[in-house]
Amino acid sequence: CLSGCNLNNITSLITPADKSYLFDGTSFGSLTSLNITSKSVGQEAFQNCDFPQLTNMSSGITTLSSYAFEYANMPKLEELPNSIETTGYGSFRSATLTGLKKLPDNLKSCGEYCFASAKLSLTTLILPKNFTYMITRCFQYCSTIDTIIVTASSFGFHSYGLQNMTALSKLVFPNIEAVPTLNTAISTLLSGSTKLSASA
């Protein structure tokens, strides 16, 4: 479609994004506002896109497909749309999201490697109340996160759920009603998360 294009003069974009590879590799050098009109974002729709000035992403999207924003550069974006409920495999893998302050309020689940190796500045990660399960390697190599606060009343971890989160030193469960379920041995869950495993 518009993969690999130079759209550096556009400052605002209104578009559906439910098709795969829609803008893959496109440069949006001046874009500050992105309004997605579809309920879903297709596979690799914005993979490897450059959004150096993007500050507003407004939409009613509920689902992100695999690799939707993988490698995307969005350093000034502070919030993802709160309407997002599910993300696919690697949706934000290796993306630059250094301005991101929180996860979407309605987020329920993330695919494997969703934020793996993403460039974040977040030190405290608050998981929304409907987010009840940490899938494999969701935040792998996110090296700034030192605290995870789980707001759900029940929660579970998959194998390698916290793998290689090297700064992670604290897990907080303020509303938990039962011991979190583990799908694996603690040593596997915490593989590579040296600070947390040392104090566990």
C-alpha positions as CSV (number, residue, x, y, z in Angstrom):
1,C,0.0,0.0,0.0
2,L,2.1,2.9,1.3
3,S,5.0,0.9,2.6
4,G,8.3,2.6,2.6
5,C,7.0,6.0,1.6
6,N,8.2,9.4,2.7
7,L,5.3,11.3,4.2
8,N,7.4,13.8,6.2
9,N,5.2,16.8,5.3
10,I,2.0,15.4,6.9
11,T,1.2,16.7,10.4
12,S,-2.1,14.8,10.9
13,L,-3.4,11.5,9.6
14,I,-6.9,9.9,9.8
15,T,-6.9,6.4,8.5
16,P,-8.1,2.8,8.9
17,A,-5.3,0.5,9.7
18,D,-6.7,-3.0,9.6
19,K,-4.7,-4.1,6.6
20,S,-1.4,-5.9,6.9
21,Y,1.8,-4.0,5.9
22,L,-0.2,-0.8,5.3
23,F,2.5,1.7,6.2
24,D,5.4,-0.6,6.9
25,G,8.7,1.4,6.9
26,T,7.1,4.7,6.2
27,S,8.6,8.0,7.5
28,F,6.2,10.5,9.2
29,G,8.7,13.1,10.1
30,S,6.2,15.9,11.0
31,L,3.2,13.9,12.1
32,T,1.9,14.9,15.5
33,S,-1.6,13.3,15.4
34,L,-2.6,9.8,14.3
35,N,-6.3,9.0,14.3
36,I,-7.0,5.3,13.6
37,T,-10.6,4.7,12.5
38,S,-10.6,0.9,12.4
39,K,-11.2,-1.4,15.4
40,S,-8.0,-3.3,14.7
41,V,-4.5,-2.7,13.5
42,G,-3.2,-5.2,10.9
43,Q,-0.1,-7.3,11.0
44,E,3.0,-5.1,10.5
45,A,0.8,-2.1,9.6
46,F,3.2,0.4,11.2
47,Q,6.2,-1.8,11.5
48,N,9.5,0.2,11.4
49,C,7.7,3.5,10.9
50,D,9.3,6.7,12.0
51,F,7.1,9.0,14.1
52,P,9.6,11.4,15.8
53,Q,7.0,14.1,16.5
54,L,3.9,12.0,17.3
55,T,2.2,13.1,20.5
56,N,-1.4,12.0,20.0
57,M,-2.7,8.6,18.9
58,S,-6.5,8.7,19.1
59,S,-8.8,5.8,18.1
60,G,-11.3,3.2,19.2
61,I,-9.0,0.3,18.3
62,T,-9.3,-2.7,20.5
63,T,-6.9,-5.1,18.9
64,L,-3.3,-4.9,17.7
65,S,-2.1,-7.7,15.4
66,S,1.4,-9.2,15.5
67,Y,4.2,-6.8,14.9
68,A,1.8,-3.9,14.4
69,F,4.3,-1.3,15.7
70,E,7.5,-3.4,15.9
71,Y,10.6,-1.2,15.6
72,A,8.4,1.9,15.3
73,N,10.0,5.1,16.6
74,M,7.6,7.1,18.8
75,P,9.7,8.8,21.4
76,K,7.2,11.6,22.3
77,L,4.1,9.5,22.6
78,E,3.0,9.5,26.3
79,E,-0.2,7.4,26.0
80,L,-1.5,4.6,23.9
81,P,-5.2,4.6,23.2
82,N,-7.1,3.4,26.3
83,S,-9.5,1.4,24.1
84,I,-6.8,-1.2,23.3
85,E,-7.7,-4.5,24.9
86,T,-5.4,-7.1,23.3
87,T,-2.1,-7.0,21.5
88,G,-0.5,-9.6,19.3
89,Y,2.9,-11.2,19.2
90,G,5.6,-8.6,19.2
91,S,3.2,-5.7,18.7
92,F,5.7,-3.2,20.1
93,R,8.9,-5.3,20.1
94,S,12.0,-3.1,19.9
95,A,9.8,0.1,19.5
96,T,11.1,3.4,20.9
97,L,8.5,4.5,23.5
98,T,10.7,6.6,25.8
99,G,7.8,9.0,26.5
100,L,5.3,6.3,27.4
101,K,3.9,6.9,30.9
102,K,1.4,4.0,31.3
103,L,-0.3,1.1,29.6
104,P,-3.8,1.4,28.2
105,D,-6.5,1.4,30.9
106,N,-8.6,-1.3,29.2
107,L,-5.7,-3.6,28.3
108,K,-6.5,-7.3,29.1
109,S,-3.8,-9.3,27.5
110,C,-0.5,-9.0,25.6
111,G,1.0,-11.4,23.1
112,E,4.4,-13.0,23.5
113,Y,7.3,-10.6,23.2
114,C,4.8,-7.7,23.0
115,F,7.1,-5.1,24.5
116,A,10.3,-7.1,24.3
117,S,13.4,-5.0,23.9
118,A,11.3,-1.8,23.6
119,K,13.1,1.4,24.6
120,L,11.1,2.7,27.6
121,S,11.8,5.2,30.3
122,L,9.2,3.7,32.7
123,T,10.5,2.6,36.0
124,T,7.2,1.6,37.6
125,L,4.8,-0.5,35.4
126,I,1.2,-0.6,36.6
127,L,-0.8,-3.4,35.1
128,P,-4.5,-2.5,34.5
129,K,-7.1,-4.2,36.6
130,N,-8.3,-6.4,33.8
131,F,-4.8,-7.6,33.0
132,T,-4.6,-10.9,34.8
133,Y,-1.9,-12.9,33.1
134,M,1.8,-12.3,32.2
135,I,2.6,-14.2,29.0
136,T,6.0,-15.4,28.0
137,R,8.7,-12.7,27.7
138,C,6.2,-9.9,27.4
139,F,8.6,-7.2,28.7
140,Q,11.9,-9.1,28.1
141,Y,14.9,-6.8,28.1
142,C,12.9,-3.8,29.2
143,S,15.8,-2.7,31.4
144,T,14.3,0.4,33.1
145,I,11.4,-1.3,34.9
146,D,12.2,-1.9,38.5
147,T,8.7,-2.2,39.9
148,I,5.6,-4.0,38.7
149,I,2.3,-3.2,40.4
150,V,-0.5,-5.8,39.7
151,T,-3.9,-4.2,40.3
152,A,-6.0,-7.3,39.4
153,S,-7.5,-9.4,42.2
154,S,-6.2,-12.6,40.6
155,F,-3.1,-13.1,38.5
156,G,-0.9,-15.7,36.8
157,F,2.5,-16.0,35.2
158,H,3.5,-18.0,32.2
159,S,7.0,-19.5,31.8
160,Y,9.7,-16.8,31.4
161,G,7.0,-14.2,32.2
162,L,9.6,-11.9,33.7
163,Q,12.7,-13.1,31.9
164,N,15.6,-10.7,31.5
165,M,14.0,-7.7,33.2
166,T,17.3,-6.9,34.7
167,A,16.3,-3.9,36.8
168,L,13.2,-5.5,38.3
169,S,13.4,-5.6,42.1
170,K,9.8,-5.5,43.3
171,L,6.4,-7.1,42.5
172,V,3.4,-5.5,44.3
173,F,0.0,-7.1,44.6
174,P,-2.2,-4.6,46.5
175,N,-5.6,-6.2,45.6
176,I,-4.7,-9.9,45.3
177,E,-7.2,-12.4,46.7
178,A,-5.1,-15.5,46.1
179,V,-1.5,-16.5,45.6
180,P,-0.5,-15.8,42.0
181,T,-0.5,-18.9,39.9
182,L,2.8,-20.0,38.4
183,N,2.9,-22.1,35.2
184,T,6.6,-22.8,35.9
185,A,9.3,-23.0,38.5
186,I,10.2,-19.6,40.0
187,S,13.8,-20.0,38.7
188,T,12.4,-20.2,35.1
189,L,10.0,-17.3,35.7
190,L,12.8,-15.0,36.9
191,S,15.4,-16.2,34.4
192,G,17.8,-13.3,33.9
193,S,16.0,-11.0,36.3
194,T,18.9,-10.9,38.6
195,K,17.8,-8.3,41.2
196,L,14.4,-9.9,41.9
197,S,15.7,-13.4,42.0
198,A,18.5,-12.3,44.4
199,S,15.9,-10.9,46.9
200,A,13.2,-13.5,46.4
